[in-house]
């Protein structure tokens, strides 16, 4: 039996599908209020609960051999940033403690490349460049750094049997919320991005991330980190690829990043009133200062990890969004 936290989400559902295909029995920890469209048709056991509800975690851990902690609050803006930190840090500690008490054999903790330091001049970063918490931009990155450090400390001091994986920017089918990256694809495919800023990201198919997580369970070394990435792509090139797939003209106007901050502040002010996460955020602009390029060489060597061309993931994401009326 495998327990997955966050199984109803984008990455968690991909991990669930991967494990089912590999023959594992899956139990999913799902909050009562979470949408379950991603897991409705999967042969899994649902355990209702919450990361910060200790009794529900204890019940979910019963007779579990492995745990995949995938659940996370992935937002670049929130009315209460402390809510992101609480979910990602305290939630991670609670899951790890519950797994220790239950005698779980092995844990795969889903961290993020957000915990790694971007390198100058667009050089790919990797596991040897951890980010210090005080250097993290925004509540999400800060929380993921603290959560990863908490897991490392528990591995060292409490013999927590955890392997850490650091996915880059997953895209593909099933981005139900959608994530900030999914929103970028939707806005670009709908023709609502007439301009862009100069930055770069590492994009990876969500199913490759899931396969990498299974490989980490089977072959990863306890306490080690593994980047699960795909291709390093400039944002303007990604927008060209999206435009080509939907039959639109790509944006050609490149805007200076600094000039976008007044718009971002305005969008966040409106968001405080409406409660809807803005598409343009000050955190996103601050992150865009660096090209967030990464190398998966370690996972390729030790886990036999492989990633397909990112354009396949873009095509699947567009098809999924279109079929579900995210794109009109």
matplotlib code that plots the C-alpha trace (Angstrom):
import matplotlib.pyplot as plt

x = [0.0, 1.2, -0.1, -0.1, -0.8, -2.1, -3.3, -6.2, -3.8, -1.9, 1.4, -0.2, -2.7, 0.1, 2.0, -1.1, -1.6, 2.1, 2.0, -1.3, 0.2, 3.3, 1.0, 1.0, -2.1, -2.8, -4.4, -5.0, -5.1, -7.7, -9.3, -13.1, -13.3, -10.8, -12.1, -11.7, -11.9, -8.3, -8.9, -12.6, -11.8, -8.8, -8.9, -7.7, -8.8, -9.7, -8.8, -10.3, -8.1, -5.7, -2.0, -2.5, -5.1, -3.0, -5.7, -6.6, -2.9, -2.6, -5.6, -4.3, -0.9, -2.3, -0.8, 1.1, 4.5, 5.5, 4.5, 4.7, 4.3, 3.2, 0.7, 1.7, 0.2, 1.7, 0.7, 2.8, 0.3, -2.1, -4.0, -2.3, 1.2, 1.6, -1.1, 1.3, 4.2, 2.0, 0.7, 4.1, 6.3, 4.1, 2.2, 5.5, 6.7, 3.4, 3.5, 7.0, 6.3, 3.3, 5.3, 7.9, 5.4, 3.7, 7.0, 6.8, 9.6, 10.4, 9.2, 9.5, 9.2, 8.3, 10.3, 10.9, 13.7, 12.5, 14.9, 17.9, 19.9, 19.7, 23.1, 24.3, 24.3, 21.7, 23.9, 21.9, 21.8, 21.6, 21.5, 24.9, 23.5, 21.0, 19.2, 19.4, 15.9, 16.7, 17.5, 14.1, 11.8, 8.1, 6.3, 6.2, 10.0, 10.6, 8.2, 9.7, 13.2, 12.2, 10.2, 13.2, 15.6, 13.1, 13.1, 16.9, 17.2, 14.8, 16.8, 20.0, 18.6, 15.7, 16.7, 13.7, 13.8, 13.2, 14.4, 13.9, 12.9, 13.0, 10.6, 11.1, 8.0, 5.6, 3.1, 0.7, -2.9, -4.7, -3.7, -7.1, -6.7, -4.6, -1.2, 0.6, 2.3, -1.0, -2.5, 0.4, -0.4, -4.1, -3.6, -1.0, -3.2, -6.2, -4.2, -4.3, -0.5, 0.4, 3.8, 6.4, 9.3, 12.7, 13.2, 13.6, 12.3, 12.9, 9.7, 9.0, 6.1, 4.1, 4.2, 8.0, 8.0, 5.8, 8.0, 11.0, 9.3, 8.7, 12.4, 13.4, 11.3, 13.0, 16.6, 17.0, 19.5, 18.1, 18.6, 19.7, 18.0, 17.2, 16.2, 13.4, 13.5, 13.1, 14.2, 15.6, 13.4, 13.3, 9.8, 9.6, 10.3, 7.6, 5.1, 6.1, 5.5, 2.1, 1.1, 2.1, 0.0, -3.2, -2.8, -2.1, 0.6, 3.2, 3.8, 6.7, 6.8, 9.4, 8.7, 11.3, 10.6, 10.9, 8.1, 5.7, 5.8, 3.2, 0.8, 1.6, 0.9, -2.4, -3.3, -2.5, -4.6, -7.6, -6.9, -7.1, -10.7, -11.8, -9.8, -8.8, -5.1, -3.7, -2.0, 0.7, 2.4, 5.3, 6.8, 6.6, 8.4, 11.1, 11.7, 11.8, 15.1, 16.9, 16.8, 15.6, 17.5, 18.4, 20.2, 18.8, 22.1, 22.2, 18.7, 19.7, 22.8, 21.3, 17.7, 17.8, 15.5, 14.5, 12.4, 10.6, 10.6, 8.6, 6.6, 4.7, 3.7, 2.6, 0.4, -1.2, -1.9, -3.5, -5.7, -6.7, -7.5, -9.5, -11.5, -12.6, -13.5, -10.6, -9.9, -12.9]
y = [0.0, 3.5, 6.7, 9.8, 13.2, 15.7, 12.9, 15.0, 17.7, 18.0, 16.2, 14.0, 12.5, 11.8, 10.0, 8.0, 6.9, 6.0, 3.8, 2.1, 1.3, -0.2, -2.4, -0.6, -0.3, 3.4, 5.3, 9.0, 11.6, 14.1, 17.0, 16.9, 20.1, 19.2, 18.6, 15.0, 15.1, 13.9, 10.8, 10.0, 7.2, 5.8, 2.5, 4.0, 4.2, 7.7, 8.7, 12.1, 14.2, 17.2, 17.6, 19.5, 17.1, 14.6, 12.0, 11.9, 11.4, 8.6, 6.8, 7.3, 5.8, 2.5, -0.5, 1.8, 0.7, 3.8, 7.5, 10.0, 13.5, 15.5, 18.0, 21.6, 25.1, 26.3, 29.9, 33.0, 35.3, 34.9, 37.3, 35.5, 34.4, 32.7, 30.1, 29.0, 28.6, 26.8, 24.3, 23.6, 23.6, 22.4, 20.1, 18.4, 18.0, 16.5, 14.0, 13.0, 12.5, 10.4, 8.3, 7.7, 6.7, 4.3, 2.7, 3.5, 1.9, 4.7, 8.2, 10.3, 14.0, 16.2, 19.4, 21.8, 23.4, 26.5, 25.3, 25.6, 28.7, 30.0, 30.6, 33.6, 33.9, 31.2, 28.3, 25.3, 24.9, 21.5, 19.8, 21.2, 24.8, 24.9, 28.1, 29.8, 30.6, 34.3, 34.4, 32.9, 35.1, 34.9, 32.7, 29.7, 29.4, 30.3, 27.6, 24.9, 25.7, 25.4, 22.1, 20.6, 21.5, 20.0, 16.7, 16.7, 17.3, 14.5, 12.2, 13.0, 13.1, 10.7, 8.3, 9.3, 7.1, 9.9, 10.6, 14.1, 15.0, 18.5, 18.8, 21.8, 23.3, 20.5, 20.9, 18.5, 17.2, 17.3, 20.8, 21.2, 24.4, 25.4, 26.1, 29.4, 27.7, 26.3, 29.7, 31.0, 28.4, 29.2, 32.9, 32.5, 30.0, 32.3, 35.2, 37.3, 37.7, 40.5, 41.0, 39.1, 39.7, 38.1, 35.1, 31.3, 28.2, 24.5, 22.7, 19.0, 16.7, 15.9, 12.2, 12.2, 13.8, 11.0, 8.3, 10.0, 9.8, 6.1, 5.7, 7.6, 5.2, 2.2, 3.4, 6.8, 7.2, 8.2, 11.8, 12.7, 15.3, 14.6, 17.3, 16.0, 18.5, 18.6, 21.3, 24.7, 27.1, 30.9, 32.2, 33.9, 30.5, 28.8, 31.5, 30.9, 27.2, 27.7, 30.2, 27.7, 25.0, 27.1, 29.0, 32.4, 35.0, 34.9, 38.1, 40.1, 42.9, 42.4, 44.6, 45.7, 43.7, 46.8, 48.6, 45.8, 46.2, 49.0, 46.7, 43.8, 46.0, 47.0, 43.5, 42.4, 45.3, 44.1, 40.5, 41.6, 42.7, 39.8, 37.0, 35.7, 35.0, 37.6, 36.4, 39.1, 39.2, 41.0, 37.7, 36.4, 39.4, 39.2, 35.5, 36.4, 38.3, 35.0, 32.3, 29.3, 26.7, 23.3, 20.0, 16.6, 14.8, 13.3, 11.7, 10.5, 8.8, 7.3, 6.8, 6.3, 9.3, 10.5, 13.4, 13.8, 17.0, 19.7, 20.5, 17.3, 18.4, 21.8, 20.1, 17.8, 20.7, 22.7, 19.8, 19.1, 22.8, 23.1, 19.9, 21.2, 24.7, 26.5, 27.7, 29.1]
z = [0.0, -1.0, 0.5, -1.7, -0.2, -2.8, -5.1, -6.4, -7.6, -10.8, -9.9, -7.3, -9.7, -12.2, -9.5, -8.6, -12.3, -12.5, -9.4, -10.4, -13.8, -12.0, -9.9, -6.5, -4.3, -3.8, -1.0, -1.4, 1.4, 0.1, 1.9, 2.0, 0.0, -2.7, -6.3, -7.2, -11.0, -11.4, -9.3, -9.9, -12.4, -10.7, -8.7, -5.5, -1.9, -0.6, 2.9, 3.8, 5.9, 6.1, 6.5, 9.7, 11.2, 13.1, 13.7, 9.9, 9.1, 11.6, 10.0, 6.5, 7.4, 8.7, 6.9, 4.5, 3.3, 1.3, 1.3, -1.5, 0.0, -3.0, -1.5, -1.5, -1.7, -5.0, -5.3, -6.1, -4.3, -1.4, 0.9, 3.8, 2.8, 6.1, 5.0, 2.2, 4.7, 7.2, 4.7, 3.1, 6.2, 9.1, 6.8, 5.7, 9.3, 10.2, 7.4, 8.2, 11.9, 11.1, 8.7, 11.4, 14.0, 11.5, 10.6, 6.9, 5.0, 2.5, 1.7, -1.4, -0.5, -3.4, -3.1, -6.0, -7.9, -6.0, -3.3, -5.6, -6.3, -9.9, -11.5, -13.4, -17.2, -17.6, -16.5, -15.4, -11.6, -9.8, -6.4, -5.4, -5.2, -2.3, -1.7, 1.7, 3.2, 3.5, -0.2, -1.2, -3.2, -2.0, 0.4, -1.8, -2.4, 1.2, 2.4, 0.1, 1.3, 4.9, 4.3, 2.5, 5.3, 7.8, 5.9, 5.7, 9.4, 10.2, 8.0, 9.9, 13.4, 13.3, 10.6, 8.4, 5.3, 2.9, -0.6, -2.0, -5.5, -7.0, -10.0, -12.2, -13.9, -14.8, -17.6, -19.3, -18.9, -15.6, -14.4, -12.9, -10.8, -12.9, -11.6, -12.4, -15.3, -16.5, -16.4, -18.5, -21.2, -21.1, -21.4, -24.2, -26.1, -25.8, -27.3, -24.1, -23.8, -26.3, -24.8, -22.7, -20.4, -21.0, -18.7, -19.0, -17.3, -17.2, -18.4, -17.9, -18.7, -15.6, -16.4, -16.5, -13.1, -11.9, -13.4, -11.7, -8.4, -8.8, -9.7, -6.6, -4.5, -6.1, -6.6, -4.9, -2.0, 1.4, 2.2, -1.4, -3.7, -7.4, -9.9, -12.1, -15.0, -18.7, -21.2, -20.5, -22.6, -23.0, -22.3, -25.7, -27.4, -25.4, -26.4, -30.1, -29.7, -28.1, -30.8, -33.5, -32.0, -31.7, -35.0, -33.5, -34.0, -31.1, -29.1, -30.4, -27.9, -25.1, -22.1, -19.5, -16.3, -14.1, -16.0, -15.2, -11.4, -11.2, -13.1, -10.8, -7.7, -9.2, -10.0, -6.4, -5.0, -7.0, -5.9, -2.2, -3.0, -5.2, -3.6, -7.1, -7.5, -10.1, -13.2, -12.9, -9.5, -8.0, -6.9, -10.4, -11.7, -9.1, -10.0, -13.7, -13.1, -13.4, -16.0, -13.9, -15.8, -14.2, -14.9, -14.3, -14.8, -11.3, -11.7, -15.2, -13.7, -10.6, -11.4, -15.1, -15.4, -18.8, -20.0, -23.3, -25.4, -23.6, -26.7, -26.2, -22.8, -24.1, -26.8, -24.2, -21.9, -24.6, -25.7, -22.1, -21.4, -24.6, -24.0, -20.6, -21.8, -20.1, -23.7, -25.6]

ax = plt.figure().add_subplot(projection="3d")
ax.plot(x, y, z, "-o")
ax.set_aspect("equal")
plt.show()
